[in-house]
Amino acid sequence: MSECTHCTQIMGSSKAPHEHLVKLREHHTHPVYRCSKCGSELVLLFDCWEPCFQGWLPAATG
């Protein structure tokens, strides 16, 4: 799945969640969000936004 421009702009940064991110859950104290615009799942790891990879951090959809 391709990330929207909102998601690509915050990845690798410590910016605040953009308006399309919806919080799904906490995973080991790290907040996990899904973008309502593009469907990407992002996690805030130690003040840095990263994508959720299958097997690395469980995606909410799988």
N, C-alpha and C positions, 0 to 999 in steps of 0.2 A: 504494500500500500504506500502511496506517495504522501508525504507530509505537505500540509498547506504552508503558505508563507508565514502564517502566525507561528506554527510549530517550529519551522526551520529557524526563525529569528530568535527563539528562546533556547534552542538546544545548545548545550555547551556553555550556557550562561547561568547567572543566578537571578535573572529577571523574574518579576512576579508572573503568576499564571495569566495567560491571555483570556479574553472574554469567552472563548469557545471551549475552554478546558473545564471538565466536570470531574470532581474528585470521586474516585471509585472506592478506594480503601487505603489502609496503611499496610505496608509490607516491611516488617522489621523496623518500624518507626519511620519509614520513608513513604511519603504520600505518592500515590499512583493516580494519574489522571487520564481521561480519554477525551480527545478532541471531538466535539459534536459536529465539526465541519468536515474533517477528513478521516476520522476514526482512529488516528494514531494514539497509541498509549505511551505516555511519558511518565517517568519517575524522577522525583527530586532527590538526588543522591548527594548528600553533604554539600548543599548549596549549588548544585550543578544539575541542569536538566539533561536527562539521557533517555533514549528510546527503550522500551521494554523488549528484550530479545527472548525468544522461546528458549527455555532451558536455563537462561541466566536469571531472569526474573519472571515468575509466572504471569503470563498475560491473563487478564480477566476473562477473555473470550475462549481460552483454551486450557 
